[in-house]
Amino acid sequence: MTRSLSIGLLGLGNVGSALVRLLEERGAEIERLHGVRLSVVRAAVRDVGRSRGLGLAAGVVVADARAVVRDPAVQVVVELVGGVDPSGTLVADALELGKPVVTANKLLLAERGEALFALAAQKGVALRFEGAVCGGMPIVRLLREALASDSVVSLHGILNGTTNYILTRMTEEAGSAGRRAEAEGRSIRSTEGLALAPALKEAQAKGYAEADPSLDLGGGDAAQKLCLLARLAFGARVRPADILTEGIERLTPADLAAARELNSVVKLLAVARLTRGRLDLRVHPAMIPRQSPLAAVSGPFNAVEIQSDSLGSTLLSGQGAGGTCTATAVVADLIDVGRPGGGALDFVPGRDIPAVPRAEIESSYYLRFTVDDAPGVLAAITASLGRRGISIAALHQRDRQQEGKDPVAVVILTHRAQEGGVQQAVAEIDAFPTTRGRTQLIRFEG
Ligand SMILES: NC(=O)c1ccc[n+]([C@@H]2O[C@H](COP(=O)([O-])OP(=O)(O)OC[C@H]3O[C@@H](n4cnc5c(N)ncnc54)[C@H](OP(=O)(O)O)[C@@H]3O)[C@@H](O)[C@H]2O)c1
């Protein structure tokens, strides 16, 4: 028997418009395969006057989002406005009215998810959000359903397509420059390769980066997604502010070239790991082995690798953003809402899990110091590390031309060490009069 679901759609931007087109193109097939007829009966935007080239009937699109939520003809609300306000109020209003909600809004759920999920449970209606994490990649379903009986130990993710595209391009160019240098029998110069600014321009030209890319580059977008993944994987109540977040802004072609020489690649990695009852949550650039599955995830793609007790390693990769793939995830949620039972998910309140203090994070480190090429400088750096028990696995000096002329790059790889000591040593070395720039620190993972 076919069930009908009348949608009140909030937002006709990238995802909202793609959703309307998807239903136009595939609505009949969805009805045939899944027995759910989905139709947009009301839609809200800011600018009603703007033509959007969508086949919505006259009068469907209005400017009053609250009226859409309250319209008795609307059975399910799809929130694709973004931000925390007024979206949060609109979602809460819909749930209060007993209407299920589907959203792709990671920021709203990362900031207010706990209260909204509790409200949905109290009202016995669905609040679904597959599109909020990694667009069309069904990571929410994987964690909630497929791995429901397993116990997740750790999760490593490439959660942001913009930064992954930029780092992929920088890695490719570092590879070309490295091969050129090898053919010419010299070492690669720090000026070779592709810098972040032109790589970002390229990403913007291809539509992979927004005009204001700060949330992507700074790791904030990945941190919002990691909050939701930590909630699903560990039941942890986390907010973006609880996550150690570092972006890719300070990466240079020299770092990407060094990664190549170390048989690694640099990725903006989101890490969630439960160790002895404490949660280690971070988003930062990381050097990962070139042969690891995540290293092969290139361009604007996303991926999550999950380690769990029974299944071992599970990898999911796919398109993380874009109107159409996110709309695909939203429609999958709508189909669930339209099925008998209404798609409501059990709600177990999140718990506060103690965090691993930053000083106790353990890793091996790539450290690139920019210093005067003068006697005693290297000794002072190694002494500062040594005083904190940080042992050195390798040391290289780069760009050395004529003694004393230009600053040189000193790259040190450490054995495993605690972050607290490493940060203290770096702060001390950065204050040396012979240091010419802020030290670059990249953690190794895997
Ligand atoms: N784009 C992606 O690839 C992607 C991927 C995953 C998740 N998401 C999430 O999906 C959501 C939507 O993203 P998007 O890229 O589609 O955003 P968008 O292109 O900026 O569209 C936002 C829409 O909301 C409407 N709107 C804004 N404020 C409103 C208000 N007060 N009342 C009524 N309508 C209002 C806008 O109206 P006007 O058109 O008149 O301005 C626009 O149609 C966000 O939460 C985003 O994080 C997006």
The ligand as a Tripos MOL2 file, in Angstrom:
@<TRIPOS>MOLECULE
LIG
   48    52     1     0     0
SMALL
NO_CHARGES

@<TRIPOS>ATOM
      1 N1         25.5500   22.3710    0.4150 N.am      1 LIG1
      2 C1         26.0170   21.1920    0.7840 C.2       1 LIG1
      3 O1         26.7710   20.5390    0.0520 O.2       1 LIG1
      4 C2         25.6370   20.6060    2.1230 C.ar      1 LIG1
      5 C3         26.1230   19.3400    2.4780 C.ar      1 LIG1
      6 C4         25.7340   18.7800    3.6920 C.ar      1 LIG1
      7 C5         24.9280   19.5010    4.5440 C.ar      1 LIG1
      8 N2         24.5000   20.7520    4.1730 N.ar      1 LIG1
      9 C6         23.6320   21.4700    5.0980 C.3       1 LIG1
     10 O2         22.3600   21.6630    4.5070 O.3       1 LIG1
     11 C7         21.7910   22.8860    4.9580 C.3       1 LIG1
     12 C8         21.4480   23.7520    3.7390 C.3       1 LIG1
     13 O3         22.6300   24.0150    3.0080 O.3       1 LIG1
     14 P1         22.5880   24.7580    1.5960 P.3       1 LIG1
     15 O4         23.9570   24.6450    1.0440 O.co2     1 LIG1
     16 O5         21.4330   24.2910    0.7860 O.co2     1 LIG1
     17 O6         22.3280   26.2720    2.0710 O.3       1 LIG1
     18 P2         21.9440   27.5240    1.1630 P.3       1 LIG1
     19 O7         22.2430   27.2570   -0.2730 O.co2     1 LIG1
     20 O8         22.5300   28.7220    1.8000 O.co2     1 LIG1
     21 O9         20.3480   27.6100    1.2890 O.3       1 LIG1
     22 C9         19.6930   28.0630    2.4350 C.3       1 LIG1
     23 C10        18.2310   28.2640    2.1000 C.3       1 LIG1
     24 O10        17.5520   28.6740    3.2720 O.3       1 LIG1
     25 C11        16.7360   29.8080    2.9920 C.3       1 LIG1
     26 N3         16.6120   30.6080    4.2160 N.ar      1 LIG1
     27 C12        17.5910   31.1840    4.9520 C.ar      1 LIG1
     28 N4         17.0840   31.8000    6.0320 N.ar      1 LIG1
     29 C13        15.7430   31.5930    5.9780 C.ar      1 LIG1
     30 C14        14.6550   31.9810    6.8010 C.ar      1 LIG1
     31 N5         14.8500   32.6990    7.9010 N.pl3     1 LIG1
     32 N6         13.4270   31.6000    6.4290 N.ar      1 LIG1
     33 C15        13.2010   30.8760    5.3060 C.ar      1 LIG1
     34 N7         14.1910   30.4730    4.4850 N.ar      1 LIG1
     35 C16        15.4380   30.8390    4.8230 C.ar      1 LIG1
     36 C17        17.4590   30.5250    1.8980 C.3       1 LIG1
     37 O11        16.5420   31.3870    1.1990 O.3       1 LIG1
     38 P3         16.9950   32.2430   -0.0830 P.3       1 LIG1
     39 O12        17.2660   31.2380   -1.1680 O.co2     1 LIG1
     40 O13        15.8620   33.1210   -0.3920 O.co2     1 LIG1
     41 O14        18.2450   32.9720    0.3350 O.co2     1 LIG1
     42 C18        17.9640   29.3480    1.0510 C.3       1 LIG1
     43 O15        16.9810   28.9420    0.1450 O.3       1 LIG1
     44 C19        22.8280   23.5130    5.8940 C.3       1 LIG1
     45 O16        22.5440   23.1760    7.2180 O.3       1 LIG1
     46 C20        24.1280   22.8410    5.4530 C.3       1 LIG1
     47 O17        25.0920   22.7850    6.4900 O.3       1 LIG1
     48 C21        24.8250   21.3040    2.9940 C.ar      1 LIG1
@<TRIPOS>BOND
     1     1     2 1
     2     2     3 2
     3     2     4 1
     4     4     5 ar
     5     4    48 ar
     6     5     6 ar
     7     6     7 ar
     8     7     8 ar
     9     8     9 1
    10     8    48 ar
    11     9    10 1
    12     9    46 1
    13    10    11 1
    14    11    12 1
    15    11    44 1
    16    12    13 1
    17    13    14 1
    18    14    15 2
    19    14    16 1
    20    14    17 1
    21    17    18 1
    22    18    19 2
    23    18    20 1
    24    18    21 1
    25    21    22 1
    26    22    23 1
    27    23    24 1
    28    23    42 1
    29    24    25 1
    30    25    26 1
    31    25    36 1
    32    26    27 ar
    33    26    35 ar
    34    27    28 ar
    35    28    29 ar
    36    29    30 ar
    37    29    35 ar
    38    30    31 1
    39    30    32 ar
    40    32    33 ar
    41    33    34 ar
    42    34    35 ar
    43    36    37 1
    44    36    42 1
    45    37    38 1
    46    38    39 2
    47    38    40 1
    48    38    41 1
    49    42    43 1
    50    44    45 1
    51    44    46 1
    52    46    47 1
@<TRIPOS>SUBSTRUCTURE
     1 LIG1         1 GROUP 0 **** ****
